[in-house]
Amino acid sequence: MPIAVDIDVMLAKRKMSVGELADRVGITPANLAVLKNGRAKAVRFTTLAALCEVLKCQPGDLLRWETEDIADG
């Protein structure tokens, strides 16, 4: 998927655990893990806003676009 999720980076910078972030954002640790590991199909803007508020960051600090290499053939 061309959207990379950098929640781990922000967690490390903030010295915060996944459990603490999930609790402060108001989502389950399992749902946060799905998002963190790039397996989510979508994210609500309210969830993204809550993540940014708790982590004191911008959405672009959590999500970035990467090109996908497409094999010629």
MDAnalysis code that builds the backbone (N, CA, C; Angstrom):
import MDAnalysis as mda
import numpy as np

u = mda.Universe.empty(219, n_residues=73, atom_resindex=np.repeat(np.arange(73), 3), trajectory=True)
u.add_TopologyAttr("name", ["N", "CA", "C"] * 73)
u.add_TopologyAttr("resid", np.arange(1, 74))
u.add_TopologyAttr("resname", ["MET", "PRO", "ILE", "ALA", "VAL", "ASP", "ILE", "ASP", "VAL", "MET", "LEU", "ALA", "LYS", "ARG", "LYS", "MET", "SER", "VAL", "GLY", "GLU", "LEU", "ALA", "ASP", "ARG", "VAL", "GLY", "ILE", "THR", "PRO", "ALA", "ASN", "LEU", "ALA", "VAL", "LEU", "LYS", "ASN", "GLY", "ARG", "ALA", "LYS", "ALA", "VAL", "ARG", "PHE", "THR", "THR", "LEU", "ALA", "ALA", "LEU", "CYS", "GLU", "VAL", "LEU", "LYS", "CYS", "GLN", "PRO", "GLY", "ASP", "LEU", "LEU", "ARG", "TRP", "GLU", "THR", "GLU", "ASP", "ILE", "ALA", "ASP", "GLY"])
u.atoms.positions = np.array([
    [0.849, -1.182, 0.000],
    [0.000, 0.000, 0.000],
    [0.888, 1.237, 0.000],
    [0.553, 2.231, -0.780],
    [1.424, 3.404, -0.893],
    [1.357, 4.372, 0.291],
    [0.472, 4.144, 1.259],
    [0.423, 5.003, 2.444],
    [1.147, 4.287, 3.580],
    [2.206, 4.908, 4.073],
    [2.976, 4.355, 5.192],
    [2.546, 5.054, 6.477],
    [2.467, 4.284, 7.546],
    [2.043, 4.811, 8.850],
    [3.256, 4.851, 9.769],
    [3.542, 6.014, 10.318],
    [4.717, 6.218, 11.166],
    [4.368, 6.460, 12.636],
    [3.332, 5.787, 13.111],
    [2.950, 5.950, 14.518],
    [4.076, 5.482, 15.436],
    [4.779, 4.412, 15.055],
    [5.896, 3.922, 15.878],
    [6.949, 5.001, 16.109],
    [7.221, 5.766, 15.052],
    [8.224, 6.831, 15.158],
    [7.792, 7.857, 16.199],
    [6.531, 8.271, 16.119],
    [6.041, 9.281, 17.069],
    [5.960, 8.720, 18.479],
    [5.592, 7.445, 18.612],
    [5.562, 6.832, 19.945],
    [6.958, 6.841, 20.567],
    [7.958, 6.516, 19.771],
    [9.334, 6.513, 20.284],
    [9.770, 7.917, 20.667],
    [9.452, 8.910, 19.834],
    [9.829, 10.296, 20.136],
    [9.160, 10.788, 21.407],
    [7.934, 10.332, 21.656],
    [7.178, 10.783, 22.832],
    [7.374, 9.870, 24.033],
    [8.155, 8.779, 23.838],
    [8.379, 7.802, 24.905],
    [7.049, 7.326, 25.490],
    [6.152, 6.903, 24.592],
    [4.807, 6.496, 24.970],
    [4.565, 5.072, 24.471],
    [3.833, 4.285, 25.229],
    [3.509, 2.924, 24.819],
    [2.256, 2.906, 23.953],
    [2.081, 1.813, 23.227],
    [0.875, 1.645, 22.409],
    [-0.359, 1.658, 23.303],
    [-0.272, 0.981, 24.439],
    [-1.409, 0.933, 25.365],
    [-1.788, 2.307, 25.895],
    [-0.789, 3.098, 26.240],
    [-1.064, 4.446, 26.737],
    [-1.694, 5.302, 25.651],
    [-1.162, 5.226, 24.422],
    [-1.726, 6.005, 23.325],
    [-3.163, 5.581, 23.054],
    [-3.410, 4.286, 22.997],
    [-4.766, 3.794, 22.747],
    [-5.734, 4.309, 23.810],
    [-5.302, 4.239, 25.060],
    [-6.148, 4.709, 26.163],
    [-6.437, 6.200, 26.047],
    [-5.424, 6.992, 25.752],
    [-5.600, 8.446, 25.681],
    [-6.401, 8.873, 24.450],
    [-6.317, 8.083, 23.363],
    [-7.064, 8.408, 22.142],
    [-8.497, 7.898, 22.242],
    [-8.690, 6.817, 22.996],
    [-10.032, 6.260, 23.144],
    [-10.343, 5.162, 22.136],
    [-9.309, 4.417, 21.701],
    [-9.525, 3.266, 20.838],
    [-8.860, 2.053, 21.483],
    [-9.217, 0.883, 21.012],
    [-8.632, -0.321, 21.600],
    [-7.192, -0.485, 21.126],
    [-6.369, -1.115, 21.946],
    [-4.991, -1.395, 21.505],
    [-4.975, -2.232, 20.219],
    [-5.945, -3.126, 20.055],
    [-6.002, -3.950, 18.835],
    [-6.254, -3.077, 17.606],
    [-7.183, -2.127, 17.713],
    [-7.455, -1.243, 16.578],
    [-6.267, -0.324, 16.289],
    [-5.591, 0.111, 17.329],
    [-4.406, 0.938, 17.125],
    [-3.305, 0.120, 16.445],
    [-3.172, -1.150, 16.813],
    [-2.170, -2.018, 16.190],
    [-2.460, -2.210, 14.707],
    [-3.733, -2.361, 14.344],
    [-4.108, -2.498, 12.933],
    [-3.681, -1.248, 12.162],
    [-3.943, -0.089, 12.734],
    [-3.554, 1.167, 12.090],
    [-2.028, 1.301, 12.046],
    [-1.388, 1.033, 13.166],
    [0.060, 1.189, 13.296],
    [0.829, 0.286, 12.344],
    [0.312, -0.905, 12.103],
    [0.989, -1.878, 11.252],
    [0.607, -1.752, 9.781],
    [-0.165, -0.726, 9.438],
    [-0.502, -0.481, 8.043],
    [-1.548, -1.408, 7.466],
    [-2.324, -2.071, 8.316],
    [-3.342, -2.994, 7.835],
    [-4.735, -2.368, 7.773],
    [-4.871, -1.122, 8.202],
    [-6.178, -0.456, 8.185],
    [-6.551, -0.062, 6.770],
    [-7.823, -0.189, 6.452],
    [-8.335, 0.229, 5.145],
    [-8.709, 1.710, 5.158],
    [-8.982, 2.246, 6.337],
    [-9.408, 3.640, 6.469],
    [-9.123, 4.110, 7.893],
    [-9.125, 5.415, 8.057],
    [-9.010, 5.999, 9.396],
    [-9.950, 7.200, 9.443],
    [-10.709, 7.288, 10.513],
    [-11.629, 8.417, 10.671],
    [-10.831, 9.673, 10.995],
    [-11.316, 10.786, 10.468],
    [-10.650, 12.052, 10.770],
    [-10.673, 12.336, 12.266],
    [-11.724, 11.928, 12.965],
    [-11.769, 12.154, 14.414],
    [-10.665, 11.366, 15.120],
    [-10.394, 10.154, 14.643],
    [-9.314, 9.348, 15.216],
    [-7.963, 9.966, 14.894],
    [-7.792, 10.393, 13.651],
    [-6.546, 11.035, 13.245],
    [-6.313, 12.312, 14.053],
    [-7.364, 13.087, 14.243],
    [-7.257, 14.319, 15.034],
    [-6.883, 14.001, 16.483],
    [-7.478, 12.953, 17.050],
    [-7.174, 12.576, 18.433],
    [-5.723, 12.101, 18.549],
    [-5.252, 11.325, 17.566],
    [-3.857, 10.895, 17.571],
    [-2.921, 12.099, 17.531],
    [-3.239, 13.056, 16.662],
    [-2.399, 14.256, 16.542],
    [-2.424, 15.087, 17.828],
    [-3.585, 15.164, 18.457],
    [-3.694, 15.940, 19.699],
    [-2.847, 15.309, 20.800],
    [-2.974, 14.005, 20.968],
    [-2.241, 13.313, 22.027],
    [-0.736, 13.316, 21.754],
    [-0.358, 13.088, 20.495],
    [1.061, 13.024, 20.144],
    [1.671, 14.392, 19.845],
    [0.820, 15.424, 19.835],
    [1.266, 16.798, 19.550],
    [2.049, 16.838, 18.235],
    [1.351, 16.420, 17.165],
    [1.986, 16.361, 15.853],
    [0.969, 16.713, 14.771],
    [1.409, 16.724, 13.549],
    [0.564, 16.968, 12.397],
    [0.240, 15.630, 11.720],
    [-0.867, 15.553, 10.956],
    [-1.196, 14.301, 10.262],
    [-0.044, 13.793, 9.390],
    [0.688, 14.680, 8.783],
    [1.818, 14.300, 7.946],
    [2.962, 13.670, 8.723],
    [2.965, 13.838, 10.044],
    [3.968, 13.170, 10.871],
    [3.614, 11.695, 11.067],
    [2.336, 11.356, 10.862],
    [1.865, 9.993, 11.071],
    [1.670, 9.219, 9.771],
    [1.332, 9.930, 8.701],
    [1.037, 9.286, 7.424],
    [1.894, 9.890, 6.322],
    [2.402, 9.024, 5.448],
    [3.140, 9.535, 4.300],
    [2.876, 8.637, 3.107],
    [2.986, 9.219, 1.929],
    [2.749, 8.514, 0.693],
    [4.060, 8.022, 0.124],
    [4.089, 6.760, -0.285],
    [5.259, 6.182, -0.926],
    [4.850, 5.634, -2.277],
    [5.714, 5.753, -3.254],
    [5.405, 5.191, -4.565],
    [5.504, 3.675, -4.499],
    [4.714, 3.035, -5.314],
    [4.781, 1.575, -5.428],
    [5.562, 1.248, -6.697],
    [6.525, 0.378, -6.570],
    [7.268, -0.061, -7.761],
    [6.405, -1.026, -8.534],
    [6.147, -0.683, -9.786],
    [5.338, -1.537, -10.646],
    [6.273, -2.136, -11.689],
    [6.323, -3.447, -11.698],
    [7.225, -4.134, -12.632],
    [6.704, -3.988, -14.061],
    [7.601, -3.674, -14.959],
    [7.235, -3.599, -16.380],
    [7.028, -5.021, -16.895],
    [6.000, -5.198, -17.676],
    [5.891, -6.528, -18.161],
    [4.764, -6.737, -19.017],
])
